Amino acid sequence: MEATPARTAQAAVIVAIDGPSGTGKSSTSKAVAARLGLSYLDTGAQYRAMTWWMISNGVDVEDTAAVATAAAKPVLVSGTDPAAPTITVDGVDAAGPIRTQEVTARVSAVSAVPEVRTLITALQREIAAAAPLGIVVEGRDIGTTVLPDADLKIFLTASPEARAARRSGELTGKEATDVATTRDALIKRDAADSGRKTSPLAKAADAVEVDTTDLTLQQVIECVVTLVEEKRAAR
């Protein structure tokens, strides 16, 4: 396993926030990064962007060999400003298209392909190394695989019911669905992400677990900010 890239500033801090969908990862990570003046990276958006490109270009996402062959073709660029994170594919803004149910239903299949993970993991490490003051990186395998030497690792959890309610509330219009259906979809994705051979969803042995089921978003943010500040003070 490769070591985490050296930071560009001595005071920089790398924070890895992992966990399944609906635990508050994105909202928490962006808010913490903004509060502490850090960069921000949504690694899930990168896998969604890759999946969207595959679908748009007629690649059968269930064909592992086809996905592996095509993986190096799209150019993914992630903006790391927590106040306005961006993701482009071949220069095209993909922030909207990657959040559709079609992409959501297929992202686990694409994410499980080793060649895809190798390419995107390398990109994630480059972005983390380039963050001048440090970065908050959110995903499913950050603390275990992407940045195993992160200064602070946090694993967010929540009950399936709470996660489903939150995720259903994020969907609007034709993408809206009922909580029960969303819960079933989340559990199915959890199983796929946790069971894949390459970089499965898992809590790092040295991660701090935070159960967000009964916490407000602001409470989760304050908890994580405190953990980061304590880590900084101890260095």
VOPAGU-2260 file (C-alpha; in pm, 1 decimal, decimal comma):
REM VOPAGU-2260
SITE   aa  ch    i         X         Y         Z
SITE  MET   A    0       0,0       0,0       0,0
SITE  GLU   A    1     131,3     342,5     -91,0
SITE  ALA   A    2     195,6     594,5     180,5
SITE  THR   A    3      -8,0     911,0     202,8
SITE  PRO   A    4     159,0    1189,4       0,0
SITE  ALA   A    5     355,2    1444,5     201,3
SITE  ARG   A    6     161,6    1761,2     279,0
SITE  THR   A    7     278,2    2087,1     127,9
SITE  ALA   A    8     259,6    2281,2     456,4
SITE  GLN   A    9     365,3    2169,8     801,4
SITE  ALA   A   10      40,2    2290,0     959,2
SITE  ALA   A   11    -176,9    2112,7     701,3
SITE  VAL   A   12    -418,4    1855,1     834,1
SITE  ILE   A   13    -578,8    1571,8     638,6
SITE  VAL   A   14    -918,5    1456,4     762,9
SITE  ALA   A   15   -1079,7    1137,4     629,1
SITE  ILE   A   16   -1455,8    1106,3     675,5
SITE  ASP   A   17   -1607,1     772,8     575,2
SITE  GLY   A   18   -1946,2     611,0     606,3
SITE  PRO   A   19   -2249,1     494,7     407,8
SITE  SER   A   20   -2501,8     720,4     230,8
SITE  GLY   A   21   -2738,9     927,6     439,1
SITE  THR   A   22   -2515,9     967,7     743,3
SITE  GLY   A   23   -2448,0    1335,4     674,7
SITE  LYS   A   24   -2100,1    1294,9     523,8
SITE  SER   A   25   -2127,3    1560,7     254,9
SITE  SER   A   26   -2300,9    1830,8     458,8
SITE  THR   A   27   -2069,8    1771,7     754,6
SITE  SER   A   28   -1751,2    1756,2     548,2
SITE  LYS   A   29   -1825,1    2075,5     355,0
SITE  ALA   A   30   -1920,4    2267,2     668,9
SITE  VAL   A   31   -1614,6    2151,5     863,2
SITE  ALA   A   32   -1380,8    2236,9     575,6
SITE  ALA   A   33   -1536,3    2582,6     538,3
SITE  ARG   A   34   -1520,4    2649,7     912,0
SITE  LEU   A   35   -1153,5    2551,9     938,4
SITE  GLY   A   36   -1029,1    2692,8     608,7
SITE  LEU   A   37    -955,4    2354,1     455,4
SITE  SER   A   38   -1008,1    2220,8     105,5
SITE  TYR   A   39   -1285,1    1965,6      45,3
SITE  LEU   A   40   -1317,6    1659,4    -175,4
SITE  ASP   A   41   -1626,9    1448,1    -237,6
SITE  THR   A   42   -1478,8    1122,2    -366,7
SITE  GLY   A   43   -1823,6     977,1    -425,7
SITE  ALA   A   44   -1884,3    1246,8    -685,3
SITE  GLN   A   45   -1579,4    1122,4    -874,7
SITE  TYR   A   46   -1716,1     768,2    -893,6
SITE  ARG   A   47   -2055,5     905,9    -990,6
SITE  ALA   A   48   -1890,6    1114,5   -1262,6
SITE  MET   A   49   -1713,4     808,2   -1397,9
SITE  THR   A   50   -2043,1     617,7   -1392,7
SITE  TRP   A   51   -2227,3     900,7   -1569,8
SITE  TRP   A   52   -1959,5     905,7   -1841,2
SITE  MET   A   53   -1990,7     528,3   -1888,7
SITE  ILE   A   54   -2369,4     550,3   -1922,8
SITE  SER   A   55   -2348,6     851,4   -2157,1
SITE  ASN   A   56   -2100,1     674,3   -2380,1
SITE  GLY   A   57   -2287,2     347,7   -2406,4
SITE  VAL   A   58   -2055,2     139,5   -2189,5
SITE  ASP   A   59   -2230,8    -155,1   -2024,0
SITE  VAL   A   60   -2154,7     -94,5   -1656,6
SITE  GLU   A   61   -2218,2    -461,6   -1578,1
SITE  ASP   A   62   -1937,6    -557,5   -1819,1
SITE  THR   A   63   -1631,7    -534,2   -1595,7
SITE  ALA   A   64   -1385,3    -568,3   -1883,6
SITE  ALA   A   65   -1554,8    -292,3   -2082,1
SITE  VAL   A   66   -1556,1     -58,0   -1782,4
SITE  ALA   A   67   -1189,8    -135,0   -1709,9
SITE  THR   A   68   -1092,7     -61,1   -2070,5
SITE  ALA   A   69   -1282,5     269,0   -2081,5
SITE  ALA   A   70   -1183,8     395,7   -1735,7
SITE  ALA   A   71    -881,0     593,9   -1850,1
SITE  LYS   A   72   -1070,4     786,9   -2118,2
SITE  PRO   A   73   -1268,8    1051,2   -1924,3
SITE  VAL   A   74   -1090,5    1345,3   -1763,3
SITE  LEU   A   75   -1231,3    1418,9   -1417,9
SITE  VAL   A   76   -1159,3    1750,5   -1247,0
SITE  SER   A   77   -1277,0    1822,2    -892,3
SITE  GLY   A   78   -1298,4    2173,0    -749,7
SITE  THR   A   79   -1209,0    2172,4    -378,9
SITE  ASP   A   80   -1373,7    2492,2    -252,4
SITE  PRO   A   81   -1613,8    2372,3      19,9
SITE  ALA   A   82   -1843,2    2668,8     -46,6
SITE  ALA   A   83   -1883,6    2573,0    -412,0
SITE  PRO   A   84   -1743,6    2226,7    -491,7
SITE  THR   A   85   -1744,9    2135,6    -860,1
SITE  ILE   A   86   -1697,3    1826,7   -1075,0
SITE  THR   A   87   -1642,1    1826,8   -1450,7
SITE  VAL   A   88   -1601,8    1543,1   -1698,1
SITE  ASP   A   89   -1407,5    1629,7   -2013,4
SITE  GLY   A   90   -1472,1    1994,8   -1933,0
SITE  VAL   A   91   -1848,1    1951,0   -1892,5
SITE  ASP   A   92   -2019,5    2041,2   -1564,3
SITE  ALA   A   93   -2146,9    1710,4   -1423,8
SITE  ALA   A   94   -2270,6    1824,4   -1081,6
SITE  GLY   A   95   -2636,2    1779,8   -1175,5
SITE  PRO   A   96   -2631,8    1470,8   -1399,7
SITE  ILE   A   97   -2434,9    1258,1   -1152,1
SITE  ARG   A   98   -2711,2    1281,8    -889,1
SITE  THR   A   99   -2983,3    1104,4   -1088,9
SITE  GLN   A  100   -3134,0     773,0    -979,7
SITE  GLU   A  101   -2988,9     609,8   -1291,7
SITE  VAL   A  102   -2635,6     693,6   -1182,5
SITE  THR   A  103   -2711,3     603,6    -819,7
SITE  ALA   A  104   -2832,5     259,4    -925,0
SITE  ARG   A  105   -2516,8     186,4   -1123,8
SITE  VAL   A  106   -2234,6     355,7    -933,2
SITE  SER   A  107   -2161,3      53,3    -711,8
SITE  ALA   A  108   -2096,3    -165,2   -1016,4
SITE  VAL   A  109   -1852,2      86,3   -1164,5
SITE  SER   A  110   -1687,8     156,1    -829,2
SITE  ALA   A  111   -1615,5    -213,3    -779,6
SITE  VAL   A  112   -1392,4    -234,8   -1088,7
SITE  PRO   A  113   -1026,8    -239,9    -969,3
SITE  GLU   A  114    -900,1     -35,2   -1264,6
SITE  VAL   A  115   -1149,0     240,0   -1185,1
SITE  ARG   A  116   -1049,8     248,1    -819,3
SITE  THR   A  117    -678,7     255,2    -902,8
SITE  LEU   A  118    -720,5     556,0   -1131,8
SITE  ILE   A  119    -948,6     752,2    -901,1
SITE  THR   A  120    -747,3     669,3    -587,1
SITE  ALA   A  121    -435,0     812,2    -753,2
SITE  LEU   A  122    -630,4    1127,0    -843,2
SITE  GLN   A  123    -759,0    1160,4    -486,7
SITE  ARG   A  124    -408,8    1132,7    -342,0
SITE  GLU   A  125    -281,8    1401,0    -580,8
SITE  ILE   A  126    -559,8    1637,6    -475,8
SITE  ALA   A  127    -495,5    1575,8    -105,2
SITE  ALA   A  128    -122,8    1634,7    -145,5
SITE  ALA   A  129    -184,6    1965,4    -326,0
SITE  ALA   A  130    -412,3    2115,3     -58,0
SITE  PRO   A  131    -204,8    2397,0      97,6
SITE  LEU   A  132    -370,8    2405,2     441,5
SITE  GLY   A  133    -509,3    2053,6     443,6
SITE  ILE   A  134    -828,8    1890,8     326,9
SITE  VAL   A  135   -1142,4    1710,2     436,7
SITE  VAL   A  136   -1189,3    1404,8     214,0
SITE  GLU   A  137   -1517,8    1216,1     232,6
SITE  GLY   A  138   -1598,0     874,9      92,8
SITE  ARG   A  139   -1613,8     505,9     176,6
SITE  ASP   A  140   -1251,4     391,5     178,4
SITE  ILE   A  141   -1055,9     707,3     258,6
SITE  GLY   A  142    -923,6     607,1     601,0
SITE  THR   A  143    -859,8     247,8     500,3
SITE  THR   A  144    -720,4     273,2     146,8
SITE  VAL   A  145    -689,0     619,3      -6,0
SITE  LEU   A  146    -529,0     807,0     284,7
SITE  PRO   A  147    -436,4     546,4     546,4
SITE  ASP   A  148    -202,6     796,3     714,8
SITE  ALA   A  149    -464,7    1072,3     746,5
SITE  ASP   A  150    -422,1    1284,7    1058,9
SITE  LEU   A  151    -780,2    1218,4    1167,0
SITE  LYS   A  152   -1022,5     947,1    1058,9
SITE  ILE   A  153   -1393,2     967,4    1128,4
SITE  PHE   A  154   -1658,9     708,7    1046,9
SITE  LEU   A  155   -2017,3     836,2    1043,2
SITE  THR   A  156   -2304,9     593,9    1100,9
SITE  ALA   A  157   -2682,9     618,1    1139,4
SITE  SER   A  158   -2978,9     382,2    1145,3
SITE  PRO   A  159   -3113,9     272,7     804,6
SITE  GLU   A  160   -3442,3     449,8     884,5
SITE  ALA   A  161   -3274,2     782,0     961,6
SITE  ARG   A  162   -3055,2     758,5     655,1
SITE  ALA   A  163   -3350,9     678,4     429,8
SITE  ALA   A  164   -3552,6     971,1     564,0
SITE  ARG   A  165   -3263,7    1209,4     498,4
SITE  ARG   A  166   -3195,5    1078,8     151,3
SITE  SER   A  167   -3564,3    1086,3      54,2
SITE  GLY   A  168   -3576,0    1447,5     164,4
SITE  GLU   A  169   -3292,0    1530,8     -75,7
SITE  LEU   A  170   -3483,0    1400,1    -378,2
SITE  THR   A  171   -3733,7    1612,9    -564,4
SITE  GLY   A  172   -3964,2    1588,0    -863,4
SITE  LYS   A  173   -3943,8    1269,8   -1066,8
SITE  GLU   A  174   -3647,2    1151,6    -856,5
SITE  ALA   A  175   -3854,0    1157,1    -535,9
SITE  THR   A  176   -3936,9     824,0    -379,2
SITE  ASP   A  177   -4083,9     691,6     -57,8
SITE  VAL   A  178   -3873,9     627,9     251,7
SITE  ALA   A  179   -3922,3     250,0     245,8
SITE  THR   A  180   -3799,0     224,0    -112,2
SITE  THR   A  181   -3503,9     448,1     -33,3
SITE  ARG   A  182   -3419,2     239,2     273,7
SITE  ASP   A  183   -3415,0     -80,1      66,8
SITE  ALA   A  184   -3192,7      86,1    -193,9
SITE  LEU   A  185   -2950,0     208,1      71,6
SITE  ILE   A  186   -2924,1    -134,9     233,1
SITE  LYS   A  187   -2863,3    -292,1    -108,4
SITE  ARG   A  188   -2587,7     -43,3    -183,7
SITE  ASP   A  189   -2433,2     -92,4     160,9
SITE  ALA   A  190   -2409,8    -464,9      89,8
SITE  ALA   A  191   -2253,4    -405,3    -250,8
SITE  ASP   A  192   -2000,2    -151,3    -121,8
SITE  SER   A  193   -1909,2    -349,6     189,3
SITE  GLY   A  194   -1881,4    -677,6       0,9
SITE  ARG   A  195   -1668,8    -572,0    -293,8
SITE  LYS   A  196   -1318,0    -718,3    -308,3
SITE  THR   A  197   -1142,4    -392,3    -392,1
SITE  SER   A  198   -1141,0    -124,4    -120,0
SITE  PRO   A  199   -1472,2    -211,0      46,8
SITE  LEU   A  200   -1668,5      28,2     264,3
SITE  ALA   A  201   -1514,9     -25,1     607,9
SITE  LYS   A  202   -1428,6     157,0     927,0
SITE  ALA   A  203   -1055,5     206,0     981,3
SITE  ALA   A  204    -926,7      53,3    1304,3
SITE  ASP   A  205    -815,2     395,5    1430,4
SITE  ALA   A  206   -1124,6     589,5    1317,7
SITE  VAL   A  207   -1352,6     775,2    1557,5
SITE  GLU   A  208   -1710,0     652,4    1509,6
SITE  VAL   A  209   -1988,4     909,5    1531,2
SITE  ASP   A  210   -2350,1     787,1    1527,8
SITE  THR   A  211   -2557,2    1067,4    1374,4
SITE  THR   A  212   -2899,7     901,0    1413,8
SITE  ASP   A  213   -3019,3    1127,0    1694,4
SITE  LEU   A  214   -2797,6    1426,7    1624,2
SITE  THR   A  215   -2879,9    1740,9    1429,5
SITE  LEU   A  216   -2647,9    1833,8    1145,1
SITE  GLN   A  217   -2511,0    2123,2    1350,3
SITE  GLN   A  218   -2430,8    1887,6    1639,2
SITE  VAL   A  219   -2240,7    1656,0    1405,2
SITE  ILE   A  220   -2048,6    1949,0    1258,4
SITE  GLU   A  221   -1952,6    2078,0    1603,3
SITE  CYS   A  222   -1840,3    1730,1    1706,4
SITE  VAL   A  223   -1612,4    1690,5    1404,5
SITE  VAL   A  224   -1475,4    2046,3    1428,9
SITE  THR   A  225   -1381,0    1975,7    1790,7
SITE  LEU   A  226   -1205,4    1651,7    1691,5
SITE  VAL   A  227   -1004,9    1832,0    1421,7
SITE  GLU   A  228    -910,0    2118,6    1650,8
SITE  GLU   A  229    -796,6    1872,9    1919,0
SITE  LYS   A  230    -583,4    1692,2    1662,3
SITE  ARG   A  231    -427,9    2017,4    1546,3
SITE  ALA   A  232    -351,5    2124,2    1903,3
SITE  ALA   A  233    -180,4    1794,9    1977,1
SITE  ARG   A  234      60,4    1823,2    1684,6
